[in-house]
Amino acid sequence: MNPKLRRRAAGHGGTFSRQDAVESGYTVSQVRERLRDGRWILLRRGFYAERSDSTDRPPWERETEAHRLAVHAAARALAGSAVVISHQSAVVLHGLPSWGLDLDLVHVTRTDRGHGRILAGTSHHVGELPASAVTSAEGLPATTVARAIIETSCAARYEAAVVLCDSGLRSGLVTRTDLTEMLGQMSGWPGTGTPLAAVAFADERSESVGETRLRVLLDTHGLPAPDLQVPFGTGPNEVVARVDFFFREYQVVVEFDGMLKYRDDAVGAVVREKHREDRLRSAGVLVVRVTWDDLDQPERVVHRIRQAFARAERAGMRRVHP
């Protein structure tokens, strides 16, 4: 991409139109050639982006970036129309995790009381959208963080809704009061039972998508509520680690082992984790480690944790409080 076109694309979230390319010195045949050989990708008719090397990124990150580009392209195609980026498309623009969300379509809400429809890969929603529910994200008009979380959660699975709520609270982009007030404004919407339950269960101490998913899994299967992000030490002034989940009654620690943390220094990271786990055991607790792949086998995860509870009880580690 030549410097002139690169500057134009930078002003539109990395996207550019055929007209941009032609005005930057490319012929129509050169545009077609770059699309054929994969240097450029088609986002929607007449709008493109330069292909980036994302082979080392997990699939959901690649999908999120592709959706972000599609949102910018749709915004340019709809320039002059009375639409606001909304739902999961606003979630992506606000930088919240899109795990578990359907990103096949760009979502906008019409502010001109026009008809709802799906056209050119864009879902046009119709509904009341007060000015207080609209902000700007990446230079585009978008629903606020609270509105985006709640409206997206209405059509999402509970697990994905909790991921959104936890992340929004943890990042400081939204408060629990913001979410509760938005729920009140959207009372009566179809599907509001899901965000209502998700907001009630949300906890800003969940530090990643994986930790949130594990927290939902534990609750769904009836395990006692653990303490989150608990510091451990071998002495009054020594902190060995801060653990993800601590079942205090059983002296059992559950750690979520996100696969991304080993990307750069796999061997060194594994050794450090082993030493950390040894130090935790020396502090008198049992440790259960759960990986991302384990989350797809919830019964096995629950069984392993219950086994740890049983071992703690046999060893006299259980602490029963009146």
MARKEDO-783340 format. One record per residue (C-alpha): chain; x, y, z; residue in one letter. Coordinates in pm, 1 decimal. Layout:
<atom c="A" c1="X" c2="Y" c3="Z" r="A"/>
...
This chain:
<atom c="A" c1="0.0" c2="0.0" c3="0.0" r="M"/>
<atom c="A" c1="148.6" c2="333.8" c3="-95.6" r="N"/>
<atom c="A" c1="187.5" c2="609.6" c3="167.4" r="P"/>
<atom c="A" c1="-105.2" c2="816.4" c3="38.1" r="K"/>
<atom c="A" c1="-350.6" c2="527.1" c3="56.7" r="L"/>
<atom c="A" c1="-209.1" c2="418.8" c3="392.1" r="R"/>
<atom c="A" c1="-283.7" c2="763.9" c3="535.6" r="R"/>
<atom c="A" c1="-639.0" c2="750.0" c3="401.6" r="R"/>
<atom c="A" c1="-695.3" c2="403.7" c3="542.3" r="A"/>
<atom c="A" c1="-558.5" c2="506.8" c3="882.6" r="A"/>
<atom c="A" c1="-832.4" c2="767.5" c3="902.8" r="G"/>
<atom c="A" c1="-1099.2" c2="499.0" c3="858.5" r="H"/>
<atom c="A" c1="-989.1" c2="225.3" c3="1095.8" r="G"/>
<atom c="A" c1="-757.3" c2="63.8" c3="840.0" r="G"/>
<atom c="A" c1="-1018.1" c2="43.6" c3="561.4" r="T"/>
<atom c="A" c1="-1035.5" c2="213.4" c3="224.6" r="F"/>
<atom c="A" c1="-1267.4" c2="234.4" c3="-72.2" r="S"/>
<atom c="A" c1="-1206.0" c2="166.3" c3="-438.4" r="R"/>
<atom c="A" c1="-1226.5" c2="541.6" c3="-494.0" r="Q"/>
<atom c="A" c1="-960.4" c2="595.7" c3="-226.9" r="D"/>
<atom c="A" c1="-731.8" c2="351.0" c3="-407.0" r="A"/>
<atom c="A" c1="-785.8" c2="511.7" c3="-747.5" r="V"/>
<atom c="A" c1="-733.0" c2="862.1" c3="-608.9" r="E"/>
<atom c="A" c1="-413.3" c2="738.3" c3="-443.4" r="S"/>
<atom c="A" c1="-265.3" c2="622.9" c3="-772.7" r="G"/>
<atom c="A" c1="-392.2" c2="267.5" c3="-828.4" r="Y"/>
<atom c="A" c1="-572.5" c2="155.3" c3="-1140.6" r="T"/>
<atom c="A" c1="-885.7" c2="-59.1" c3="-1124.1" r="V"/>
<atom c="A" c1="-686.4" c2="-351.4" c3="-1262.6" r="S"/>
<atom c="A" c1="-426.2" c2="-307.6" c3="-988.6" r="Q"/>
<atom c="A" c1="-701.8" c2="-315.3" c3="-727.9" r="V"/>
<atom c="A" c1="-831.2" c2="-641.9" c3="-874.7" r="R"/>
<atom c="A" c1="-480.2" c2="-787.2" c3="-888.8" r="E"/>
<atom c="A" c1="-421.2" c2="-717.1" c3="-518.9" r="R"/>
<atom c="A" c1="-752.4" c2="-874.0" c3="-426.8" r="L"/>
<atom c="A" c1="-673.2" c2="-1184.2" c3="-632.5" r="R"/>
<atom c="A" c1="-328.3" c2="-1239.6" c3="-485.5" r="D"/>
<atom c="A" c1="-448.2" c2="-1176.5" c3="-129.2" r="G"/>
<atom c="A" c1="-257.3" c2="-859.7" c3="-51.7" r="R"/>
<atom c="A" c1="-590.2" c2="-683.1" c3="0.7" r="W"/>
<atom c="A" c1="-913.0" c2="-830.2" c3="137.5" r="I"/>
<atom c="A" c1="-1270.4" c2="-747.5" c3="40.2" r="L"/>
<atom c="A" c1="-1479.0" c2="-626.6" c3="334.3" r="L"/>
<atom c="A" c1="-1794.5" c2="-543.1" c3="142.4" r="R"/>
<atom c="A" c1="-1860.2" c2="-426.7" c3="-210.3" r="R"/>
<atom c="A" c1="-1620.6" c2="-142.9" c3="-289.9" r="G"/>
<atom c="A" c1="-1437.7" c2="-147.1" c3="47.2" r="F"/>
<atom c="A" c1="-1111.3" c2="-317.4" c3="135.1" r="Y"/>
<atom c="A" c1="-829.0" c2="-355.2" c3="386.5" r="A"/>
<atom c="A" c1="-468.4" c2="-462.5" c3="365.3" r="E"/>
<atom c="A" c1="-416.5" c2="-822.4" c3="475.3" r="R"/>
<atom c="A" c1="-217.3" c2="-848.7" c3="797.7" r="S"/>
<atom c="A" c1="-8.8" c2="-1138.3" c3="923.9" r="D"/>
<atom c="A" c1="-216.4" c2="-1271.2" c3="1213.9" r="S"/>
<atom c="A" c1="-118.9" c2="-1638.7" c3="1206.4" r="T"/>
<atom c="A" c1="22.4" c2="-1622.2" c3="1560.7" r="D"/>
<atom c="A" c1="-301.9" c2="-1485.4" c3="1706.4" r="R"/>
<atom c="A" c1="-583.3" c2="-1706.4" c3="1840.3" r="P"/>
<atom c="A" c1="-890.6" c2="-1747.7" c3="1616.2" r="P"/>
<atom c="A" c1="-1121.2" c2="-1526.4" c3="1821.7" r="W"/>
<atom c="A" c1="-875.5" c2="-1234.7" c3="1802.8" r="E"/>
<atom c="A" c1="-859.3" c2="-1269.8" c3="1424.9" r="R"/>
<atom c="A" c1="-1239.2" c2="-1280.6" c3="1405.4" r="E"/>
<atom c="A" c1="-1267.6" c2="-970.7" c3="1622.7" r="T"/>
<atom c="A" c1="-1023.2" c2="-775.4" c3="1407.7" r="E"/>
<atom c="A" c1="-1204.4" c2="-883.1" c3="1089.1" r="A"/>
<atom c="A" c1="-1531.8" c2="-765.5" c3="1240.9" r="H"/>
<atom c="A" c1="-1381.0" c2="-432.5" c3="1344.2" r="R"/>
<atom c="A" c1="-1271.7" c2="-370.8" c3="985.4" r="L"/>
<atom c="A" c1="-1617.3" c2="-470.8" c3="859.1" r="A"/>
<atom c="A" c1="-1775.1" c2="-220.0" c3="1098.8" r="V"/>
<atom c="A" c1="-1560.3" c2="63.7" c3="966.1" r="H"/>
<atom c="A" c1="-1637.2" c2="-33.2" c3="608.0" r="A"/>
<atom c="A" c1="-2010.8" c2="-46.7" c3="681.6" r="A"/>
<atom c="A" c1="-1995.3" c2="292.1" c3="852.3" r="A"/>
<atom c="A" c1="-1844.7" c2="447.7" c3="540.6" r="R"/>
<atom c="A" c1="-2093.4" c2="275.3" c3="313.6" r="A"/>
<atom c="A" c1="-2378.5" c2="404.4" c3="530.8" r="L"/>
<atom c="A" c1="-2235.5" c2="754.5" c3="573.0" r="A"/>
<atom c="A" c1="-2519.3" c2="1004.0" c3="579.5" r="G"/>
<atom c="A" c1="-2768.4" c2="746.6" c3="703.9" r="S"/>
<atom c="A" c1="-2928.9" c2="777.5" c3="1046.3" r="A"/>
<atom c="A" c1="-2754.0" c2="476.3" c3="1202.3" r="V"/>
<atom c="A" c1="-2547.7" c2="413.1" c3="1515.5" r="V"/>
<atom c="A" c1="-2310.0" c2="119.0" c3="1557.2" r="I"/>
<atom c="A" c1="-2468.6" c2="-106.0" c3="1818.1" r="S"/>
<atom c="A" c1="-2488.8" c2="-449.5" c3="1980.5" r="H"/>
<atom c="A" c1="-2178.3" c2="-670.1" c3="1939.3" r="Q"/>
<atom c="A" c1="-2031.9" c2="-433.3" c3="1680.9" r="S"/>
<atom c="A" c1="-2024.7" c2="-159.3" c3="1946.5" r="A"/>
<atom c="A" c1="-1878.6" c2="-413.3" c3="2190.8" r="V"/>
<atom c="A" c1="-1588.4" c2="-468.1" c3="1949.1" r="V"/>
<atom c="A" c1="-1531.4" c2="-94.7" c3="1896.6" r="L"/>
<atom c="A" c1="-1522.1" c2="-40.6" c3="2273.6" r="H"/>
<atom c="A" c1="-1249.2" c2="-304.7" c3="2303.6" r="G"/>
<atom c="A" c1="-1450.1" c2="-553.6" c3="2508.9" r="L"/>
<atom c="A" c1="-1396.0" c2="-927.8" c3="2451.6" r="P"/>
<atom c="A" c1="-1615.7" c2="-1079.4" c3="2184.4" r="S"/>
<atom c="A" c1="-1579.8" c2="-1438.9" c3="2306.5" r="W"/>
<atom c="A" c1="-1899.0" c2="-1636.8" c3="2241.7" r="G"/>
<atom c="A" c1="-2059.2" c2="-1363.4" c3="2030.6" r="L"/>
<atom c="A" c1="-2186.6" c2="-1400.9" c3="1674.8" r="D"/>
<atom c="A" c1="-1979.3" c2="-1166.9" c3="1457.5" r="L"/>
<atom c="A" c1="-2117.7" c2="-1273.3" c3="1120.7" r="D"/>
<atom c="A" c1="-2306.9" c2="-945.2" c3="1073.3" r="L"/>
<atom c="A" c1="-2232.8" c2="-581.7" c3="1145.5" r="V"/>
<atom c="A" c1="-2501.6" c2="-439.6" c3="1375.6" r="H"/>
<atom c="A" c1="-2642.7" c2="-87.8" c3="1360.8" r="V"/>
<atom c="A" c1="-2946.6" c2="77.2" c3="1516.1" r="T"/>
<atom c="A" c1="-3152.4" c2="313.8" c3="1304.4" r="R"/>
<atom c="A" c1="-3243.7" c2="647.9" c3="1456.8" r="T"/>
<atom c="A" c1="-3485.7" c2="747.5" c3="1179.3" r="D"/>
<atom c="A" c1="-3754.2" c2="491.0" c3="1269.1" r="R"/>
<atom c="A" c1="-3677.6" c2="311.4" c3="943.2" r="G"/>
<atom c="A" c1="-3742.1" c2="-56.8" c3="883.2" r="H"/>
<atom c="A" c1="-3535.4" c2="-332.6" c3="1037.6" r="G"/>
<atom c="A" c1="-3358.5" c2="-546.8" c3="779.0" r="R"/>
<atom c="A" c1="-3041.8" c2="-733.8" c3="691.7" r="I"/>
<atom c="A" c1="-2863.3" c2="-589.1" c3="391.2" r="L"/>
<atom c="A" c1="-2505.3" c2="-624.5" c3="263.0" r="A"/>
<atom c="A" c1="-2390.1" c2="-806.3" c3="574.4" r="G"/>
<atom c="A" c1="-2540.3" c2="-546.7" c3="807.2" r="T"/>
<atom c="A" c1="-2828.7" c2="-599.3" c3="1047.9" r="S"/>
<atom c="A" c1="-3036.8" c2="-283.7" c3="1087.8" r="H"/>
<atom c="A" c1="-3215.7" c2="-274.4" c3="1425.8" r="H"/>
<atom c="A" c1="-3504.6" c2="-44.5" c3="1506.0" r="V"/>
<atom c="A" c1="-3570.6" c2="81.7" c3="1856.2" r="G"/>
<atom c="A" c1="-3572.8" c2="378.9" c3="2089.1" r="E"/>
<atom c="A" c1="-3220.8" c2="516.6" c3="2121.4" r="L"/>
<atom c="A" c1="-3199.2" c2="820.4" c3="2351.2" r="P"/>
<atom c="A" c1="-2908.6" c2="1060.1" c3="2307.2" r="A"/>
<atom c="A" c1="-2768.5" c2="950.1" c3="2645.2" r="S"/>
<atom c="A" c1="-2719.1" c2="599.5" c3="2502.8" r="A"/>
<atom c="A" c1="-2496.7" c2="720.2" c3="2216.7" r="V"/>
<atom c="A" c1="-2125.6" c2="796.7" c3="2230.4" r="T"/>
<atom c="A" c1="-1825.1" c2="775.1" c3="1996.9" r="S"/>
<atom c="A" c1="-1591.3" c2="478.5" c3="1955.9" r="A"/>
<atom c="A" c1="-1298.6" c2="476.4" c3="1711.1" r="E"/>
<atom c="A" c1="-1444.7" c2="792.5" c3="1561.9" r="G"/>
<atom c="A" c1="-1783.4" c2="634.3" c3="1486.3" r="L"/>
<atom c="A" c1="-2122.1" c2="694.4" c3="1651.6" r="P"/>
<atom c="A" c1="-2185.5" c2="393.8" c3="1875.4" r="A"/>
<atom c="A" c1="-2402.2" c2="290.9" c3="2164.5" r="T"/>
<atom c="A" c1="-2245.3" c2="345.0" c3="2506.1" r="T"/>
<atom c="A" c1="-2057.0" c2="63.5" c3="2678.0" r="V"/>
<atom c="A" c1="-2349.8" c2="-6.3" c3="2912.6" r="A"/>
<atom c="A" c1="-2601.8" c2="-9.4" c3="2627.9" r="R"/>
<atom c="A" c1="-2376.9" c2="-228.7" c3="2410.2" r="A"/>
<atom c="A" c1="-2329.8" c2="-482.7" c3="2689.0" r="I"/>
<atom c="A" c1="-2698.7" c2="-506.8" c3="2775.9" r="I"/>
<atom c="A" c1="-2836.1" c2="-512.3" c3="2420.8" r="E"/>
<atom c="A" c1="-2578.4" c2="-770.5" c3="2314.5" r="T"/>
<atom c="A" c1="-2647.0" c2="-986.0" c3="2618.3" r="S"/>
<atom c="A" c1="-3017.8" c2="-1000.5" c3="2535.4" r="C"/>
<atom c="A" c1="-2937.5" c2="-1231.7" c3="2243.2" r="A"/>
<atom c="A" c1="-2623.2" c2="-1398.4" c3="2381.9" r="A"/>
<atom c="A" c1="-2561.5" c2="-1702.8" c3="2595.9" r="R"/>
<atom c="A" c1="-2543.2" c2="-1637.5" c3="2968.8" r="Y"/>
<atom c="A" c1="-2173.3" c2="-1730.0" c3="2980.3" r="E"/>
<atom c="A" c1="-2086.0" c2="-1473.2" c3="2710.7" r="A"/>
<atom c="A" c1="-2300.2" c2="-1211.8" c3="2885.5" r="A"/>
<atom c="A" c1="-2107.5" c2="-1258.6" c3="3211.3" r="V"/>
<atom c="A" c1="-1778.9" c2="-1229.6" c3="3019.2" r="V"/>
<atom c="A" c1="-1894.4" c2="-890.8" c3="2888.2" r="L"/>
<atom c="A" c1="-2009.7" c2="-767.9" c3="3229.0" r="C"/>
<atom c="A" c1="-1693.7" c2="-883.2" c3="3408.9" r="D"/>
<atom c="A" c1="-1470.6" c2="-723.4" c3="3146.9" r="S"/>
<atom c="A" c1="-1661.3" c2="-396.0" c3="3142.8" r="G"/>
<atom c="A" c1="-1641.6" c2="-367.3" c3="3521.4" r="L"/>
<atom c="A" c1="-1276.4" c2="-475.0" c3="3539.6" r="R"/>
<atom c="A" c1="-1167.5" c2="-223.8" c3="3275.0" r="S"/>
<atom c="A" c1="-1351.7" c2="60.7" c3="3444.2" r="G"/>
<atom c="A" c1="-1539.1" c2="137.6" c3="3122.3" r="L"/>
<atom c="A" c1="-1868.0" c2="85.5" c3="3303.6" r="V"/>
<atom c="A" c1="-1999.0" c2="58.4" c3="3659.5" r="T"/>
<atom c="A" c1="-2253.9" c2="-178.7" c3="3805.8" r="R"/>
<atom c="A" c1="-2484.2" c2="121.9" c3="3849.9" r="T"/>
<atom c="A" c1="-2450.7" c2="200.9" c3="3477.9" r="D"/>
<atom c="A" c1="-2551.2" c2="-153.2" c3="3388.2" r="L"/>
<atom c="A" c1="-2839.6" c2="-160.2" c3="3634.9" r="T"/>
<atom c="A" c1="-2976.0" c2="172.0" c3="3511.0" r="E"/>
<atom c="A" c1="-2951.0" c2="55.3" c3="3149.7" r="M"/>
<atom c="A" c1="-3142.7" c2="-259.5" c3="3241.3" r="L"/>
<atom c="A" c1="-3414.9" c2="-36.2" c3="3381.2" r="G"/>
<atom c="A" c1="-3430.7" c2="165.1" c3="3058.5" r="Q"/>
<atom c="A" c1="-3459.2" c2="-154.0" c3="2854.1" r="M"/>
<atom c="A" c1="-3716.0" c2="-321.2" c3="3077.8" r="S"/>
<atom c="A" c1="-3953.1" c2="-532.6" c3="2873.5" r="G"/>
<atom c="A" c1="-3707.0" c2="-603.3" c3="2594.3" r="W"/>
<atom c="A" c1="-3704.8" c2="-966.5" c3="2478.6" r="P"/>
<atom c="A" c1="-3420.5" c2="-1159.7" c3="2639.5" r="G"/>
<atom c="A" c1="-3348.2" c2="-916.5" c3="2925.7" r="T"/>
<atom c="A" c1="-3350.0" c2="-1207.8" c3="3171.3" r="G"/>
<atom c="A" c1="-2999.3" c2="-1300.0" c3="3053.9" r="T"/>
<atom c="A" c1="-2831.9" c2="-962.7" c3="3120.4" r="P"/>
<atom c="A" c1="-3028.0" c2="-927.2" c3="3445.0" r="L"/>
<atom c="A" c1="-2875.6" c2="-1252.0" c3="3574.3" r="A"/>
<atom c="A" c1="-2532.6" c2="-1169.4" c3="3428.9" r="A"/>
<atom c="A" c1="-2514.1" c2="-828.0" c3="3596.5" r="V"/>
<atom c="A" c1="-2612.6" c2="-982.5" c3="3930.3" r="A"/>
<atom c="A" c1="-2335.8" c2="-1244.5" c3="3898.8" r="F"/>
<atom c="A" c1="-2068.5" c2="-1015.2" c3="3751.0" r="A"/>
<atom c="A" c1="-1742.6" c2="-965.4" c3="3939.7" r="D"/>
<atom c="A" c1="-1469.8" c2="-722.9" c3="3834.9" r="E"/>
<atom c="A" c1="-1208.6" c2="-944.9" c3="4003.6" r="R"/>
<atom c="A" c1="-1227.8" c2="-1195.0" c3="3716.2" r="S"/>
<atom c="A" c1="-916.2" c2="-1104.4" c3="3522.7" r="E"/>
<atom c="A" c1="-972.5" c2="-1282.4" c3="3191.9" r="S"/>
<atom c="A" c1="-1230.7" c2="-1449.5" c3="2972.5" r="V"/>
<atom c="A" c1="-1107.4" c2="-1788.3" c3="3091.9" r="G"/>
<atom c="A" c1="-1143.1" c2="-1698.1" c3="3459.0" r="E"/>
<atom c="A" c1="-1497.2" c2="-1575.2" c3="3399.2" r="T"/>
<atom c="A" c1="-1589.5" c2="-1891.1" c3="3212.8" r="R"/>
<atom c="A" c1="-1447.0" c2="-2101.0" c3="3495.3" r="L"/>
<atom c="A" c1="-1638.2" c2="-1898.0" c3="3754.0" r="R"/>
<atom c="A" c1="-1963.1" c2="-1956.0" c3="3563.5" r="V"/>
<atom c="A" c1="-1882.3" c2="-2327.9" c3="3537.2" r="L"/>
<atom c="A" c1="-1826.2" c2="-2358.1" c3="3912.8" r="L"/>
<atom c="A" c1="-2151.9" c2="-2180.1" c3="3990.4" r="D"/>
<atom c="A" c1="-2352.7" c2="-2374.9" c3="3732.5" r="T"/>
<atom c="A" c1="-2242.7" c2="-2705.9" c3="3884.2" r="H"/>
<atom c="A" c1="-2326.6" c2="-2605.8" c3="4240.0" r="G"/>
<atom c="A" c1="-1978.9" c2="-2567.6" c3="4387.9" r="L"/>
<atom c="A" c1="-1943.0" c2="-2323.8" c3="4678.5" r="P"/>
<atom c="A" c1="-1851.0" c2="-1966.4" c3="4583.8" r="A"/>
<atom c="A" c1="-1471.0" c2="-1924.7" c3="4602.5" r="P"/>
<atom c="A" c1="-1279.5" c2="-1614.6" c3="4707.0" r="D"/>
<atom c="A" c1="-1113.0" c2="-1443.0" c3="4409.2" r="L"/>
<atom c="A" c1="-758.8" c2="-1306.2" c3="4370.3" r="Q"/>
<atom c="A" c1="-640.5" c2="-1410.8" c3="4717.6" r="V"/>
<atom c="A" c1="-276.0" c2="-1339.3" c3="4817.7" r="P"/>
<atom c="A" c1="-77.4" c2="-1624.4" c3="4974.9" r="F"/>
<atom c="A" c1="248.1" c2="-1617.6" c3="5169.7" r="G"/>
<atom c="A" c1="473.1" c2="-1841.0" c3="5376.8" r="T"/>
<atom c="A" c1="533.0" c2="-1569.2" c3="5632.3" r="G"/>
<atom c="A" c1="381.4" c2="-1243.4" c3="5755.8" r="P"/>
<atom c="A" c1="572.8" c2="-1032.2" c3="5503.2" r="N"/>
<atom c="A" c1="616.1" c2="-1276.1" c3="5212.8" r="E"/>
<atom c="A" c1="360.7" c2="-1307.8" c3="4934.7" r="V"/>
<atom c="A" c1="408.0" c2="-1628.0" c3="4735.6" r="V"/>
<atom c="A" c1="128.4" c2="-1572.0" c3="4487.7" r="A"/>
<atom c="A" c1="-211.0" c2="-1422.2" c3="4424.0" r="R"/>
<atom c="A" c1="-441.2" c2="-1708.4" c3="4329.6" r="V"/>
<atom c="A" c1="-742.8" c2="-1700.5" c3="4100.3" r="D"/>
<atom c="A" c1="-985.8" c2="-1900.0" c3="4317.0" r="F"/>
<atom c="A" c1="-958.9" c2="-2007.0" c3="4679.9" r="F"/>
<atom c="A" c1="-1207.2" c2="-2242.0" c3="4843.8" r="F"/>
<atom c="A" c1="-1121.7" c2="-2137.4" c3="5196.5" r="R"/>
<atom c="A" c1="-1324.6" c2="-2406.8" c3="5372.3" r="E"/>
<atom c="A" c1="-1127.3" c2="-2682.7" c3="5198.9" r="Y"/>
<atom c="A" c1="-792.9" c2="-2500.7" c3="5160.7" r="Q"/>
<atom c="A" c1="-810.9" c2="-2569.7" c3="4787.5" r="V"/>
<atom c="A" c1="-673.3" c2="-2330.9" c3="4525.1" r="V"/>
<atom c="A" c1="-796.3" c2="-2343.2" c3="4165.4" r="V"/>
<atom c="A" c1="-580.8" c2="-2169.0" c3="3906.9" r="E"/>
<atom c="A" c1="-686.2" c2="-2093.6" c3="3551.6" r="F"/>
<atom c="A" c1="-395.9" c2="-2160.6" c3="3317.6" r="D"/>
<atom c="A" c1="-451.4" c2="-1940.2" c3="3012.4" r="G"/>
<atom c="A" c1="-273.0" c2="-2078.0" c3="2708.6" r="M"/>
<atom c="A" c1="-170.9" c2="-1733.6" c3="2580.2" r="L"/>
<atom c="A" c1="67.4" c2="-1661.9" c3="2866.1" r="K"/>
<atom c="A" c1="321.2" c2="-1914.6" c3="2733.1" r="Y"/>
<atom c="A" c1="334.3" c2="-1776.6" c3="2381.1" r="R"/>
<atom c="A" c1="672.1" c2="-1604.7" c3="2400.9" r="D"/>
<atom c="A" c1="874.6" c2="-1808.2" c3="2652.0" r="D"/>
<atom c="A" c1="701.6" c2="-2143.6" c3="2683.8" r="A"/>
<atom c="A" c1="972.1" c2="-2340.6" c3="2863.6" r="V"/>
<atom c="A" c1="1063.5" c2="-2064.0" c3="3105.8" r="G"/>
<atom c="A" c1="700.0" c2="-1990.5" c3="3183.4" r="A"/>
<atom c="A" c1="620.7" c2="-2354.3" c3="3257.1" r="V"/>
<atom c="A" c1="919.5" c2="-2377.6" c3="3494.4" r="V"/>
<atom c="A" c1="814.4" c2="-2058.7" c3="3674.5" r="R"/>
<atom c="A" c1="457.7" c2="-2186.8" c3="3709.8" r="E"/>
<atom c="A" c1="588.1" c2="-2515.7" c3="3851.2" r="K"/>
<atom c="A" c1="795.6" c2="-2333.8" c3="4114.8" r="H"/>
<atom c="A" c1="501.6" c2="-2107.7" c3="4198.1" r="R"/>
<atom c="A" c1="275.3" c2="-2409.2" c3="4243.6" r="E"/>
<atom c="A" c1="533.9" c2="-2578.7" c3="4469.6" r="D"/>
<atom c="A" c1="546.7" c2="-2266.9" c3="4686.7" r="R"/>
<atom c="A" c1="167.1" c2="-2264.6" c3="4712.7" r="L"/>
<atom c="A" c1="165.4" c2="-2626.2" c3="4826.6" r="R"/>
<atom c="A" c1="429.5" c2="-2540.2" c3="5084.5" r="S"/>
<atom c="A" c1="182.8" c2="-2282.4" c3="5217.3" r="A"/>
<atom c="A" c1="-48.8" c2="-2572.2" c3="5304.8" r="G"/>
<atom c="A" c1="-305.4" c2="-2573.7" c3="5022.9" r="V"/>
<atom c="A" c1="-405.4" c2="-2815.7" c3="4748.3" r="L"/>
<atom c="A" c1="-379.5" c2="-2683.0" c3="4392.5" r="V"/>
<atom c="A" c1="-599.9" c2="-2770.5" c3="4096.0" r="V"/>
<atom c="A" c1="-497.9" c2="-2627.7" c3="3759.2" r="R"/>
<atom c="A" c1="-758.6" c2="-2576.3" c3="3486.1" r="V"/>
<atom c="A" c1="-670.5" c2="-2502.4" c3="3122.2" r="T"/>
<atom c="A" c1="-871.9" c2="-2341.7" c3="2844.7" r="W"/>
<atom c="A" c1="-938.3" c2="-2681.4" c3="2685.0" r="D"/>
<atom c="A" c1="-1066.2" c2="-2816.6" c3="3018.5" r="D"/>
<atom c="A" c1="-1352.3" c2="-2566.0" c3="3008.7" r="L"/>
<atom c="A" c1="-1511.6" c2="-2772.2" c3="2730.9" r="D"/>
<atom c="A" c1="-1528.3" c2="-3069.9" c3="2970.3" r="Q"/>
<atom c="A" c1="-1702.9" c2="-2915.1" c3="3271.8" r="P"/>
<atom c="A" c1="-1794.8" c2="-3244.8" c3="3440.9" r="E"/>
<atom c="A" c1="-1428.3" c2="-3346.2" c3="3446.5" r="R"/>
<atom c="A" c1="-1328.1" c2="-3009.5" c3="3595.6" r="V"/>
<atom c="A" c1="-1591.3" c2="-3035.1" c3="3867.2" r="V"/>
<atom c="A" c1="-1489.4" c2="-3393.6" c3="3943.7" r="H"/>
<atom c="A" c1="-1124.8" c2="-3293.6" c3="3989.7" r="R"/>
<atom c="A" c1="-1217.6" c2="-3010.2" c3="4226.1" r="I"/>
<atom c="A" c1="-1449.4" c2="-3233.1" c3="4428.5" r="R"/>
<atom c="A" c1="-1168.2" c2="-3488.9" c3="4449.7" r="Q"/>
<atom c="A" c1="-945.4" c2="-3216.0" c3="4593.8" r="A"/>
<atom c="A" c1="-1217.2" c2="-3132.7" c3="4847.6" r="F"/>
<atom c="A" c1="-1229.0" c2="-3500.8" c3="4948.4" r="A"/>
<atom c="A" c1="-848.1" c2="-3519.3" c3="4982.8" r="R"/>
<atom c="A" c1="-851.8" c2="-3208.2" c3="5201.1" r="A"/>
<atom c="A" c1="-1120.0" c2="-3357.3" c3="5422.1" r="E"/>
<atom c="A" c1="-931.4" c2="-3685.3" c3="5461.7" r="R"/>
<atom c="A" c1="-617.1" c2="-3492.3" c3="5552.2" r="A"/>
<atom c="A" c1="-801.7" c2="-3291.3" c3="5814.8" r="G"/>
<atom c="A" c1="-754.5" c2="-2965.6" c3="5622.0" r="M"/>
<atom c="A" c1="-1120.9" c2="-2872.8" c3="5605.7" r="R"/>
<atom c="A" c1="-1213.2" c2="-2570.1" c3="5813.0" r="R"/>
<atom c="A" c1="-1578.5" c2="-2570.5" c3="5914.3" r="V"/>
<atom c="A" c1="-1702.1" c2="-2240.1" c3="6052.2" r="H"/>
<atom c="A" c1="-2025.7" c2="-2198.7" c3="6245.6" r="P"/>
